[in-house]
Amino acid sequence: MAKQSSIIEMTGNIGKLNFYKDKEGYKVRQREGVSKERIMGDRKFARTRENNAEFANALKAAKLIRGALYPFVNTVCDSRFMQRLSKSMVQTVKSDPVSSRGNRRVAHGDLSLLEGLRLNGATNLKGLFQHHYQVRKEGGKLDLHLQSYTPGQLKVPANTSHFRISLRAISFDVETDSEDKKTASSDFFPVEIPFEGFSMELATTDLLHPQKVYVVVVEFYQQLYQEYEPVAKGRWNVGEFV
């Protein structure tokens, strides 16, 4: 056991070193953690193994979904999106009603728990469109209907001249570590003239995997000559699971 000989005497932890005081004075020792072998084999850590297995399944699903969201990961998602997505996938795993603890899986969970999850935590569909939109998932397709509006009713960022809507349907299978996706995108809609309403749909029946999630994305642009440039580098773009 090493003793402290420094002028500054302290208690607490720095890295793997534990500084403490006993009747003989201030000392330092190396902290000992629980080994991986003990966690994997000791029955005292059975609950830890169960939690680890379920978290691994949730994280694997989150990574598959994130991978299927490109290029929107770069143009819409904020820096904390993966944290929010992983948390939602853990909740999905816990919603599995048929498997025992430690064996619960995303495949048996309730993926509707992702509805309302934002790609960009600063924006959402309701804040943009107010009550002028409807989303339906039925008959093997994803439908979006945007009602008519007048300029000023949409809550768009400054310097926006146009916006574009995209629908993304994602299917995935954690067991085979695979995903599939389909996308439909609208034209560029100007924000300064009255809008007469718009509907778009995306067929989802031919997606490869049984687990499916759906995302609506709205991106804002400024038209400069014949080009459309992202507004504020996409900072205010909207993306939401529906």
C-alpha positions as CSV (number, residue, x, y, z in Angstrom):
1,M,0.0,0.0,0.0
2,A,1.5,3.3,-1.1
3,K,1.5,6.4,1.1
4,Q,1.1,10.0,-0.1
5,S,4.1,12.2,0.5
6,S,2.9,15.2,-1.4
7,I,2.3,18.6,0.3
8,I,-1.3,18.3,-1.1
9,E,-3.1,15.5,0.6
10,M,-6.4,14.4,-0.9
11,T,-9.1,11.8,-1.0
12,G,-11.2,10.5,-4.0
13,N,-10.5,8.9,-7.3
14,I,-8.4,9.8,-10.3
15,G,-8.5,7.3,-13.1
16,K,-7.8,3.9,-11.5
17,L,-6.2,5.4,-8.4
18,N,-8.1,5.7,-5.1
19,F,-6.8,8.3,-2.6
20,Y,-8.1,7.8,0.9
21,K,-7.2,8.4,4.6
22,D,-7.0,5.9,7.4
23,K,-5.5,6.0,10.9
24,E,-2.0,5.8,9.5
25,G,-2.5,8.8,7.2
26,Y,-3.2,9.5,3.5
27,K,-2.7,6.5,1.2
28,V,-3.3,5.6,-2.4
29,R,-4.3,2.3,-4.0
30,Q,-5.4,1.0,-7.3
31,R,-9.1,0.5,-7.7
32,E,-10.1,-3.0,-8.7
33,G,-13.1,-3.4,-11.1
34,V,-15.2,-6.5,-11.7
35,S,-13.7,-8.6,-14.5
36,K,-15.6,-9.5,-17.6
37,E,-15.1,-13.2,-16.8
38,R,-16.9,-12.7,-13.4
39,I,-19.7,-10.7,-15.0
40,M,-20.3,-13.4,-17.6
41,G,-20.1,-16.3,-15.2
42,D,-21.1,-15.3,-11.6
43,R,-24.8,-15.8,-10.9
44,K,-24.7,-12.5,-8.8
45,F,-24.4,-10.7,-12.2
46,A,-27.3,-12.5,-13.9
47,R,-29.4,-9.3,-14.0
48,T,-26.4,-7.4,-15.5
49,R,-26.1,-10.0,-18.2
50,E,-29.8,-9.7,-19.0
51,N,-29.6,-6.0,-19.2
52,N,-26.5,-6.1,-21.4
53,A,-28.1,-8.5,-23.8
54,E,-31.2,-6.4,-24.2
55,F,-29.3,-3.2,-24.6
56,A,-27.1,-4.8,-27.3
57,N,-30.2,-5.7,-29.3
58,A,-31.6,-2.2,-28.9
59,L,-28.4,-0.5,-29.9
60,K,-28.0,-2.8,-33.0
61,A,-31.5,-1.9,-34.1
62,A,-30.7,1.8,-33.6
63,K,-27.6,1.6,-35.7
64,L,-29.4,-0.1,-38.5
65,I,-32.1,2.6,-38.5
66,R,-29.6,5.4,-38.4
67,G,-27.7,3.8,-41.3
68,A,-30.9,3.7,-43.3
69,L,-31.6,7.4,-42.7
70,Y,-28.7,8.6,-44.9
71,P,-28.4,11.3,-46.3
72,F,-30.8,12.8,-43.8
73,V,-28.3,12.0,-41.0
74,N,-26.1,14.7,-42.4
75,T,-28.8,17.2,-43.5
76,V,-31.4,16.9,-40.6
77,C,-30.2,15.0,-37.6
78,D,-28.7,16.9,-34.7
79,S,-25.8,15.7,-32.5
80,R,-28.1,14.0,-29.9
81,F,-30.3,12.1,-32.3
82,M,-28.5,8.7,-31.8
83,Q,-28.9,9.1,-28.0
84,R,-32.7,9.7,-28.4
85,L,-33.0,6.9,-30.9
86,S,-31.2,4.4,-28.6
87,K,-33.4,5.3,-25.7
88,S,-36.5,4.7,-27.8
89,M,-35.2,1.4,-28.9
90,V,-34.5,0.3,-25.3
91,Q,-38.2,1.1,-24.6
92,T,-39.2,-0.9,-27.6
93,V,-37.2,-3.9,-26.3
94,K,-38.8,-3.6,-22.9
95,S,-42.3,-3.6,-24.5
96,D,-41.7,-7.2,-25.8
97,P,-44.7,-9.1,-24.3
98,V,-43.6,-12.6,-25.1
99,S,-40.0,-13.1,-24.2
100,S,-38.4,-13.6,-20.8
101,R,-36.2,-10.9,-19.3
102,G,-32.8,-11.0,-21.0
103,N,-34.3,-12.4,-24.2
104,R,-36.6,-9.5,-25.1
105,R,-36.0,-8.2,-28.6
106,V,-36.9,-5.3,-30.8
107,A,-38.5,-7.8,-33.2
108,H,-41.3,-8.5,-30.7
109,G,-41.6,-5.0,-29.3
110,D,-43.9,-2.1,-30.1
111,L,-42.2,0.1,-32.8
112,S,-45.0,2.6,-32.6
113,L,-43.2,3.9,-29.5
114,L,-40.9,5.7,-32.0
115,E,-43.7,7.9,-33.3
116,G,-43.0,11.5,-32.6
117,L,-39.2,10.9,-32.2
118,R,-37.4,13.9,-33.8
119,L,-34.3,13.7,-36.0
120,N,-33.7,17.3,-35.0
121,G,-34.6,18.1,-31.4
122,A,-35.2,21.8,-32.2
123,T,-38.0,21.3,-34.7
124,N,-41.1,19.1,-35.4
125,L,-43.9,18.7,-37.9
126,K,-46.6,20.3,-35.8
127,G,-44.5,23.4,-35.2
128,L,-44.0,23.8,-39.0
129,F,-47.4,22.9,-40.4
130,Q,-49.5,23.6,-37.4
131,H,-52.7,21.5,-38.0
132,H,-52.5,21.6,-41.8
133,Y,-51.1,18.1,-42.4
134,Q,-52.2,14.4,-42.0
135,V,-50.2,11.2,-42.1
136,R,-51.7,7.8,-42.6
137,K,-50.1,4.3,-42.6
138,E,-52.5,1.8,-44.1
139,G,-52.9,-0.4,-47.1
140,G,-49.2,-1.0,-47.5
141,K,-48.3,2.6,-48.0
142,L,-47.4,5.8,-46.3
143,D,-49.6,8.8,-47.1
144,L,-49.0,12.5,-46.4
145,H,-51.6,15.2,-47.1
146,L,-50.7,18.8,-46.7
147,Q,-53.7,21.2,-46.7
148,S,-53.9,24.5,-48.5
149,Y,-52.3,27.5,-46.8
150,T,-51.5,31.1,-47.3
151,P,-48.0,32.7,-47.0
152,G,-47.1,33.3,-43.4
153,Q,-49.0,30.2,-42.1
154,L,-46.0,28.0,-42.3
155,K,-43.3,28.5,-39.6
156,V,-40.3,28.5,-41.8
157,P,-36.7,29.7,-41.0
158,A,-35.6,33.2,-42.2
159,N,-34.4,33.4,-45.8
160,T,-36.4,30.4,-46.9
161,S,-37.8,30.6,-50.4
162,H,-38.7,26.9,-50.9
163,F,-39.1,23.6,-49.0
164,R,-39.1,20.0,-50.0
165,I,-40.8,17.0,-48.4
166,S,-39.4,13.5,-48.3
167,L,-41.0,10.2,-47.0
168,R,-38.6,7.5,-45.9
169,A,-39.8,3.9,-45.1
170,I,-37.3,1.7,-43.4
171,S,-37.4,-2.1,-42.8
172,F,-34.7,-3.9,-40.8
173,D,-33.8,-7.2,-39.2
174,V,-31.5,-7.2,-36.2
175,E,-30.9,-11.0,-36.4
176,T,-29.4,-10.7,-40.0
177,D,-28.0,-7.3,-39.4
178,S,-29.7,-5.9,-42.5
179,E,-31.9,-3.0,-43.6
180,D,-33.9,-1.8,-46.6
181,K,-35.4,1.5,-47.4
182,K,-37.5,3.4,-49.9
183,T,-37.9,7.2,-50.4
184,A,-40.3,9.5,-52.1
185,S,-39.5,13.3,-52.5
186,S,-41.6,16.2,-53.6
187,D,-40.8,19.1,-55.9
188,F,-39.5,22.3,-54.4
189,F,-42.5,24.3,-53.1
190,P,-42.3,28.1,-52.8
191,V,-43.4,29.6,-49.5
192,E,-44.3,33.1,-50.7
193,I,-47.4,32.1,-52.8
194,P,-50.7,30.5,-51.7
195,F,-50.5,26.7,-51.6
196,E,-53.5,24.7,-52.9
197,G,-52.8,21.5,-51.1
198,F,-50.7,18.4,-51.8
199,S,-50.7,14.7,-51.3
200,M,-47.9,12.1,-51.7
201,E,-47.6,8.5,-51.0
202,L,-44.9,5.8,-50.7
203,A,-45.6,2.1,-51.2
204,T,-44.1,-0.1,-48.5
205,T,-45.3,-3.6,-49.3
206,D,-42.1,-4.6,-51.1
207,L,-39.7,-3.8,-48.2
208,L,-37.6,-6.8,-47.4
209,H,-37.9,-7.1,-43.6
210,P,-40.8,-7.4,-41.1
211,Q,-39.8,-4.5,-38.8
212,K,-40.8,-1.2,-40.3
213,V,-40.5,2.5,-39.3
214,Y,-41.5,5.6,-41.2
215,V,-40.0,9.1,-41.3
216,V,-41.2,12.4,-42.7
217,V,-38.5,15.0,-43.6
218,V,-38.9,18.7,-44.5
219,E,-35.8,20.6,-45.8
220,F,-35.6,24.3,-46.3
221,Y,-33.9,26.0,-49.2
222,Q,-33.1,29.5,-50.6
223,Q,-33.2,29.8,-54.3
224,L,-30.1,31.5,-55.7
225,Y,-30.4,31.9,-59.5
226,Q,-31.2,28.4,-60.6
227,E,-29.8,26.6,-57.6
228,Y,-31.4,25.6,-54.3
229,E,-29.1,26.1,-51.3
230,P,-29.8,24.7,-47.8
231,V,-30.9,27.4,-45.3
232,A,-28.6,27.8,-42.3
233,K,-26.8,24.6,-43.3
234,G,-29.9,22.6,-42.5
235,R,-30.0,23.7,-38.9
236,W,-33.8,24.1,-38.9
237,N,-34.7,21.1,-41.1
238,V,-37.5,18.9,-39.7
239,G,-37.5,15.1,-39.4
240,E,-39.9,13.0,-37.4
241,F,-40.9,9.4,-37.0
242,V,-44.6,8.9,-37.8
